[in-house]
Amino acid sequence: MKYLTLFLSFLTSTSIGICQELNSTSLYEYAKKNSPQLLNSASDIYMSEQKIKEVRASGLPKINGELSFQNFVNVPTTVVPASAFVPGAPDDELIGLSFGTPYNANYNLKVSQLIFSFSYLYGLRAAENFGELSRLANIQKNQTVFEEIKLSLGQVILLQKMQSLMFNNLKEVQNLKNKTNRLIENGLIEKSSINDILVMELDIKSSIEILKSNKELSLLSLKSIIGAPIDSNINLIKDFERSNNENLESFAMDPKSNNTVKIGEQNIILNRLNLKATQGEGYPSVYGFFNQQHMAMRNDFDFFDTNKDWYPATLWGINVSVPIYNSGEGKAKRKQKELALLKSENELREIENQIFQLYKLLKNNYSNAFLNYENQKTKLELIEKVYQNEEKKLSLGASNSLTLSQRKMQLIQAQQKLIQNEFELYKAEVQIKTHSNPIKL
């Protein structure tokens, strides 16, 4: 059963999109489970949660056990005046006395507890703020990847449309070639008239091969973004995902909801807490401790003899650490934190200005892209009429293949330009939506 599940999982991962056409939302949902970028970003949140637990645990009780054994090959010797033990001995005479036993062992249990520390309190709040910063960074990464997916998908659709256009034009040119051959056979036009059409046919075939190669590269790029296997099959939508809404007011952007601004605000809070934590290092810290110890001293290695005693020692107490003078180290550290706070405040102001400028730029890009797209549609309609009139003239012998070929190339270029303009409009809409409608997780 385990191997069947693994096989089905592999089969699913290497054939995504076979049964349905995937849009940007479907690709993003797949990316959330498979993209290395998004998986690493999600891991950063988990790491920040563990960091909060680490900082919180640093102020909770600590219990440590210790077991030690010592074998004095030479028992330490202390010299004392001989007169202390031998009455009448010279005052300058010393004798050596060995204190202790060759074999010593002890085991103890140590308990420590932080009672009060400003550094710990602000450090804990800073760690929690870092967790929020990681969450915002993860949202921003998801937003960036989602935008990359949309743009990469748009690039594939662009090349698909271009390829389809060139295939249709190839068929039309081949039909035109057949009509021209019939006109040549009937003696209505010269035999050399077919040459321009043949050149155009070769150019279209060459363009199709180039588009095919570029489409394969774009697909590889899209698979890389979403984390799909390189050899997987992806069935994508065939048209751009556009809202068809030219009302720019629907793309209103609130700087306060922008993730970059939120990250800047969190950086200020984090630096402010770091400053307070550094300032807290100058205040006293209070710790409590408890120690339970048992010692055994033997002339022989007989620690497992239950008839012999282990001597206990029990103590508890409180340590108060009071910083008095640190040669200016604390002042230098505080100055660094103050400058870091000032720097983050300046960066936030710069970010807010850049966001405002970016929104203005994106609105202009969208307006220009929409205008270019609408104008190109009108141009294409006019060029199509000109080409159709030229085609009728050729059938009546009132035109030549060179003029018709030129009109056809103008038509192809206008069709390509319309697709390109549609892609530019799609891209402008994706970019303005990214900032006016932030992703929510």
N, C-alpha and C positions, 0 to 999 in steps of 0.2 A: 504494500500500500504506500509506503514511504517513497519508493522509487517511482511509482505511478504518479504521485503528486509532484515530484520533482520534474518528471518528464512533461506533465501537463503545464507546469509553470514555465518550463523552457520553451514549450511550443507556443504558449501565449505571448511570451516576451519577444519571440523572433518573428511573429506574424501579426503584429498589432495593426489594426485598421483594415484587415482583409474584408470583414463583413460590413463595415460602415465607413463612411467618409469622416475623417477626423477634422474638427475645427480647432481653433487656437485653445479653447477651453479644455477640450478633450486631451490635447497634447500637453497642456499644463498639468492636468490631473495625473497624467502618466509621468511627467517630469518630477512631480512631488515625491513619487515613490522610487524613481530611478536615477534622477540627475545627481551626479556627484556634487555639484555646487549646492543644491538644495539640501542634500543629505548632510553635507558638512555644516551648512548653516544651522540646520536643526540640531546637530550635535553640539554646536556652540551654546545653544540654550541649555542643553542638559549639563554641559560643563559649568556654566554659570550657576546653575542650581546646586551643583556639587560644591562649588566655591563658597556659596552662601552657607551651606551646611558645615564646611570646613571652618569658616570664620566663627560661626555660632558655636561650634564645638570647642573652639579654643578657650571659651569662657566657662565651659561646663566642667564638672569634676573629672579629674584624671586619677586613675588608679594604676600603679605600677608595682610589680613584684620583682624581687631580686634575690638571687641565690648565689653565694660565693663560698669558695674553699681556698685555704692558704696552707702551704706546707713550707715551714721555715727549715731549710736545710741547716742553717746556723741560726739559732735563736738569738735575737738581738741582746747585746750586753750593755749594761750601764755601770759606770764606775762610781764608787762612793768612797768617802774617807774611811780608812781601816779603823780609825779610833771609834767609829760609831758602833762597831761590833767587837773590837778587841781592845779592851782597856789598856792604856799605856802604850799603844802603838804610836809611832811618830806621826806628827800632824800632816806631813807631806806624803804619807804613804796611802796609796789607793788600792782598792780591791775591786775586781770585776764581778758583777752579779747578773745572772741571766733571768730576765722576767718574761713570762709567757710560756706557751707550750708549742711544740713543733707543729701540731695540727690544729687548725682553727676553721670553723665553718659558721656561717650565719645565713638566715633568710629573713627578709623583711617585707612589709607591705606599706606602700606609701600612697597617701591620698592628698591631693592638692585641689584647691578651689579658688578661682578668682572671685573676690568679693566686690571690688569696685575698681573701675578704670575708665577714664574718659576716652582713651584711645580705643578701647574695645567697643564702647557704645557707638562711637562715630564710625569705627571700622566696619561694624556690622551693618549700619545703615548704608555705608558706601558699597558694601558687597551686594545688598539688596538692590541698590540703584544700578549696579553693574549688570544684574540680572535683567532689569528693565531695558537697559541699553542693548543687551544681547537680543532681546525679543524684538526691539525696533530694527536692529540690524538684520535680523532674519526676515522681517516683513519687507525691508528695502531690497534684500537679495531676491526674494520671491517676486517683487514688483519688477526688478530689473530683468530677471529670467523670463517672466511672462511677456514683457515688452520684446525681448530678443526672440521669443517664440513667434510672436505675431509678425515681427518684421521678417524673420527668416521664412515663415510660411508665406508671407506676401511675396517674397522674392521667388519662391518656387512657383506660386500661382502666376506671377508675371511671366516667367519663362514658359510655363505651360500654355498661357494665352498666346504668347509670341509664336511658340511652336505650332499651335493649332492654326493660327493666322497664316503662317508660311505654308503649311500643308494645303490649306484652302486656296491660297494664291498659286501654289504649284499646280493644282488641278485646273485652275482657271487658265494659267499660262499654257498648259498642255492642250486644253481645248482650243485656246487661241492659236496654238501652233498647228493644230489639225485644220482649223478654218483657213489659216493662211496657206497651208499646203494645197487646199482645194482651190483657193483663189489663184495660186500659181499654176495649178494644173489646167484651170480654165483660161489662163492667159490674161487674167485681169491685172496682175501685178508681177513685178520682176522676181526672179528666183532668189536674188540676194536679199530680198526683203525678210526672209526667214531668219537671217543671221542675228539680228537684234533680239528676236524672241528667244533664240537658242542661248544667247549670252545671258539673258535675264533668267532663263530656266536654270542655268548652271549656278548663277549667283544665289538663287533661292535655295537650291539643294545644298550649297555650301553653308548658307545661313542656318538651315535646319540642323546640320551636323554640329555646328558651333553651339546652337541653343541646346541640343541634346547633351553635350558635354557639360555645359554650364549648369543645366538642370540637375545632373548627377552630383556635381559639386555642392549645389545648394541643398540637396537632400541629405548629403553627408553632414553638412553643417547643422542642419535641423536635427538630425539624429544625435549628433554630438551634444547639442544643447539639452535635449530631453533625456539623454542617457539611454537611448535605444541601441541595440546591437547594430553594427555596421551592415550586416547582411540581412537585416529585418525588412519586411515588406510593409510599407506605410501607404494607406489609401487616403488621400487628402481631398479636401473640398476643392472645387474647381473655380470658385469666384471669390473676390475680396469680401471680407466681412465689414461692410460699411453701414453706418446708421442712416445714410441719406438725409442727414439733417444739417443744413448749412447755417443754422442759428447758433452763433458763437456764444450766446448767453447761456446755452445749455452746458457749456464747458467752463463754467465759473470755477475758479480755483481759490481755495482758502489756504493761505500760507500756514495757518496754525495746524491744519490737518496734514500738511506735507511731512513725510517721514524724515526728510533731511533736517527740517526745522526741529522736529521732536527730538532727534538725536542730538542736535546742537544744544537744546534745552537740558537734556539729560547730562550732557558733558559738563555744563555749568554746575548743576546740582552735585555731580560726582566730584568735581574739583573743589567745590565749597566744603563738602564733607571731608575730603582729604586734608584740606587746610585745618579744619576743626580737629581732626584726628591728630595732626601734627602738633597743633597747639596743646592738645590734651596730654601730650608726652611730658609737658612741664608740670603737670599736677601729680599729686601722690597716687600711687596704686596700692591696693590692699589685697593680700593673698592669705588664705588660711591653709594649714597643713596638718596632717596626722601621720604618725609613723609608729608602726608596731614591728619590733625586731626581736629575734631569738638568736642567741649565740651559744656555740659549744666550743670548748677548748680541751684538747686531749693530748696526752703524751703518746697515745697509740691511735691508729686509724680504726676507731670503733664507734663511729657516729650512729650506727644502726642499733647500738645497744640501748634498749629502752629503760634499763636500770640507771642510766647516767643522765644527768640533768642537762637541759638547755636553759640558758639564763635569759629571761625576757627583759626588754627595755621598751617602754611606751612613752610617747610624748606627742603633744600637739601644741600649736602656737599660731601666731599671726605675724606676718611680715608686712611692714609698711615701707614702701620704696619712695623716697622723697628726692626728686632731682634738685640739686643745689647749684652746680656749676658744670657746664659741658664745653667750655672754651669757645662758645659762639656757634657750636654745631647746630643747636636747635634753632637759633636765629636764622642761619643760612637755609635750613630746611623749610622754615616757615616762609622765607622770602621766595623760595622756588615755588611753593604752592600758591602764594599770592599772585605771582606772575603767570602761573598756569591758569588760574581762575580768570585773570584779566584777559589772557589770550583767548580763552574759550568764549568769553563775553563778546570780544571783538569779532571772533569767527562767526558767532550767531548773527550779529548785525550784518556781516558780509553775506552770509547765506540768505538772509531775508531779502536783501537787495538783489542778489542773483536770481532768487526765485521769482521776484517781480519782473525782472528783465527777461527771464526765460519765458514766463507766461506771455509777455508782450510779443516775443519772437515767435512762439508757437502759434499764437493767434494770427500773426501776419503770414506765417508759412501756410496755415490752413486756408486763409482767405485767398492768398495768391494761387495755391494749388487748386482750389475750387474754381476760381476764375479761369485758370488755364485749361482745366478739364472741360468746362462748359464751352469755351471758345474753340477748343480743338474739335468738339463734337460738331459745331457749326461748320468749321473748315472742312471736316471730312465729308459732310453732306454735299458741300459745293464741289469738292474734288471728285466725288463719286459721279455727280452729274456730268462734269466735264469729260471724265473717262468714258462714260456710257455714250455720250455724243460722239466722241472720237471713234469708239468701236463701231457705231452705226456708219460713220463716214468711211471707215476701212472696208466694210462689207459692200458699200456702194462704189468703192474705188476712188473715193474723194479724199483719201488720206493715205498715209504710208506707215509701215511697221515701226520706223524709227520714232515718229511722233507718238504712235500708240504705246510703244515701249516706255517712252518718257512719261506719258500720262500714267501708265501702270505703276511705274516706280514711284511717282508722286503719291499715288493712291496707297501703295504699300507703306511708304514712309509716314503718311498721314495716319494710317491705321495703327502702325507701331507707336507713333507719337501719342495717340489717344490712349493706348494701353499703358504706356509709360506715365502719362499724366494721371491716369486712374490710380496707378500704383503710388505716385507721389502724393495724391490726395489721401489714399488709404494710410500711407506712412505718416502724414501730418496729423491725421485723426488719431492714430495709435499713440503718437507722442503726446498730443494734448490731453488725451484721455488718461494716460499714465499719471499725469500730474494733477489733473482736475478731479479724477475719480480714483484715489489710491486703493490698492488692493487691501482686503481685510482677511485676516486669518483667525 
